[in-house]
C-alpha cells in the first residue's frame, strides 16, 4: 500500500469522525474460556490460544503466558503503526524487526513479597530497520509511532479499568 492508497482509505473515515466524533468510539472485545487445570483459552482470529502459568510461576511452558501475549500485542501494534506512519511519510522501510522486553518480579504475583509489585516494572520497545531514511526522518517516525500506537499509549496512560462478575447461566 502506498501513501495515496492509505489516504484514500483513511481520508473519508477521518472526515466522518471530525463531523461525528461519537462514531469514532469503538469497543473491542475479547473472551476467554476457562480450561482444564490452570488455563484459559482465547480466540485469536480463527485459531484458539491457550494461556497458562509461566514456568517461573509453576507452569509447564506448554501454554502461552499472558505476559508474553501482552508484549506481543505491543510489538504487533507498534509494527503496524510504524508501517502506517512510514507509508504516510513516504519513508521506504525495506525490512525490520520490533523488539519488546518486559521485566517483572514474580514474587508479587506469587504472594512471596508484598513489596514486589504485581506486573511489569519496565517495558522496552525498539525497532531494527533496514532503510535509507535519515536519522531525523527515523526520529520523526519513532515519535509518531509512539504517539499513534494504541497499545503503547494504553500502557503509558493507564486507562480506567473495572472488574466485575456474574453467575453463568445454565
N, C-alpha and C positions, 0 to 999 in steps of 0.2 A: 504494500500500500504506500502511495506517495502522499505528499502534503496536500495536494488538491483533492485526492480521494478522501482523505481524513476530514478535511474541511467540508466536503460535500455531505458527509455523513453526520458530522457533529454540528455544523452550522445551523440547520433547522432546529435541532434539539436545543442548542444554546438560546436561540431566539425565542422558542416556545417557553423555556424556563425563565427567561427575562420577563416575559409578559405574564406568565402564570407560575410564580415560584412554588406554589403548592404541588404542581405536577412534577417537580424535581425531587420530591420526597419519595424514596423507595425503601421498602422493607425487605431485607434479605433474611432468609430463614435457613436454619439447619436443624435436623432432628437426629437424635441418637437413640438406638435401641439397646437396652441393657442386655448383655450377653451372658454366657456361662462363665462362672468364676468371676474374676475381676476384669471385665471387658465391656466395652460399649462400641457398637457398630454405627457408623455414619455413612450416608450415601455420598459418594463422590462421583458426580455425573451419573454414569450408568453402572459404575463399579461400587463395591461395598468395601469400606476400610474399617478394620477392627483396631481400636485403640486399647491399650492396656498399660500396665505399670512399666516404667523404665527399669532396666536392670538395676540401677542404683537404688531403686525403692522396692525391689523384690520381684520385678517382672522377669520373664524368661527370655525377653528380647524378640519373641516371635510376633508380637503385636506392635502396632505403631505407638509411639509416645506422643501424647497430645502436645507436649512442649516442643518436640521436633516439628509437629504439624503447624504450630504457631509460627515458628521460624520459617518453615517452608511457605506458609501463606504470605509472610512479609517478602520473602525472596520472589515469589511469583508476582505479587502486586507491584513491587518495585521494578521488576524486569519489564512488565507490561507497560508501566508508567514511563519508564526510561525510553522504551521503544516509541511510544506515542509522542513524547516530548521531542525526541530526536527527529522523528518524522516531521513534526510541526516546525522545528527549527531548520529543517533540511540538512541535518548532520548525518553523514554516512557512517553507520556503525557496522563494520563487516561482521564481526562475531564478538561474543563477550560472555562473561560469567557474572553471576550475582552470588556473593558470599554473605552468609548471615551466621553469626555466632552469638550464643547467649550463655551467660554464666548464672548458675543458681546453686544454692546451698540446700541440698535435700534434707538436711536436718530439720528445716522448718516444716516441710510437708509431712515428715515422719514424726513430728512432735518430739524430737530429741532435744531441741533447744528453742525456748521461747524467744531468744534473741535473734535467731536465724530467721530471716524473712521467708515467707512462702512466695515463691515466684522468682522471676528473673531479676538479678541485681543489675545487670547491664546487658545490652544487646548492641552488637556491632554489625553494620551493613556496609558492604563495599562492593565496588564494581571493577572488573578487569575487562578492559575494552580494547578491541583492535579497531583503530580509527585514525584518520588523518586530521581529525579536528584539533584545533589549537587548545592550549591549556585554558584560555579564557572561555572558549566555547564549552569545554568539558566542565568547567566550574559552573557555568550557567545551566548546563544540562543537569548536573547534580543538584543544584539549588532548586530547580523547577521540579525535578523528580521527587525530591523530598517534600516540596510544597503540595504536590498533587497526588501523592501516593496515599490511598485511603487507609491501608493497614498501618503504614508508618505514622500518619497523623493520628490515627486512633490510639496507637500505643503511646505516642508522645503526649496526647491530650487527655487521657483518662476520661472516657465518656461516663455518663451516668449509667450505672449498672444496677439492675434489680434481680432478685431471685424469688421464686415462689414455688408452690407445689399444688397438685391436685390428685385426687384418687383416680386410678384407672377405672374406666367403665368396663363392665363385663362380668 
